[in-house]
Amino acid sequence: MPATEEPKLRGDSAVDPKDDRRGPKVRAMFAGIAGRYDLLNRIISGGRDQAWRRRTVRMAALTGGEHVLDVCCGTGDLALMFWKSRRKPARVVASDFTPEMLTIAADKAGKAGVRLPLCAGDALNLPFADASFDVVSVGYGVRNFQDIDAGLHELARVLKPGGRLAILEATPARGLIGRFANWYINRVVPWLGNLLTGSRDRAYSYLADSIQLFPDANALKARMEAAGFDNVRFRKLNLGTMAIHVGVRAN
Ligand SMILES: C[S@@+](CC[C@H](N)C(=O)[O-])C[C@H]1O[C@@H](n2cnc3c(N)ncnc32)[C@H](O)[C@@H]1O
């Protein structure tokens, strides 16, 4: 698709992904699907989503003893994955602005016997002091920020200079694979999502539309650099439909 061509949106999603004041609606949408969120992830990813989180933790390259913050933690899968790293962090904190998601994360951490401090907070205004963390991660969260650039600056703010940001996100795919991915994400996923979550508000249509509008991997890299990250690199996964970006907060 030429860069100038407007992406085709379903237009029936729970939240308008172009609405720059969509925060409260995004929160309500995630509250509505929290109970079935993990199941849907496993199904729509063909059982691969945990492997992508594992890869994100590997790319964050812990050396041991880090203070980690997982933003937009949802049900806690990525935050908990940091504890499975060979080099153990000293502390992992998880934050999200949807209490229903945090409740599930707390339950999961309890069952896993992992100490996971949870914090209700908006990624665009995090309740942490400057330079608090060595590593910050976001899994499938940045796409939901009502202002991506402001969000990236906020993530940089809470990182120590030299600290690492790891972002796992769906990325718009192009070419033949892109056409197949678009068909899957636009047709199959909303149908499955609405069926299995009983979501009448079309949360999984929002997923499709928000991916279409999200910057591609090169553009996200450029926006991370503009927000104060050096050495930004990315790796594409799943036939180019996912990407993990890692950058180092400039001094
Ligand atoms: C698609 S889920 C991802 C959850 C989890 N990170 C994962 O890997 O599955 C997106 C999460 O981001 C949260 N979220 C979206 N925008 C947010 C914001 N501005 N501040 C905090 N949390 C946000 C939602 O509540 C939801 O739990």
The ligand as a Gaussian input file, in Angstrom:
#p B3LYP/6-31G(d) Opt

LIG

0 1
 C       -4.132000      -5.204000      24.613000
 S       -3.964000      -5.077000      26.349000
 C       -2.306000      -5.640000      26.623000
 C       -2.104000      -6.319000      27.957000
 C       -0.767000      -6.979000      28.190000
 N        0.324000      -6.044000      28.177000
 C       -0.497000      -8.105000      27.237000
 O        0.657000      -8.289000      26.858000
 O       -1.419000      -8.843000      26.917000
 C       -3.796000      -3.347000      26.540000
 C       -3.831000      -2.901000      27.971000
 O       -3.400000      -1.551000      27.999000
 C       -4.178000      -0.858000      28.925000
 N       -4.108000       0.557000      28.527000
 C       -4.453000       1.107000      27.346000
 N       -4.194000       2.425000      27.330000
 C       -3.667000       2.712000      28.549000
 C       -3.193000       3.908000      29.143000
 N       -3.218000       5.085000      28.515000
 N       -2.696000       3.836000      30.401000
 C       -2.670000       2.664000      31.064000
 N       -3.124000       1.503000      30.568000
 C       -3.606000       1.522000      29.312000
 C       -5.542000      -1.473000      28.862000
 O       -6.264000      -1.270000      30.044000
 C       -5.200000      -2.950000      28.617000
 O       -5.124000      -3.650000      29.823000

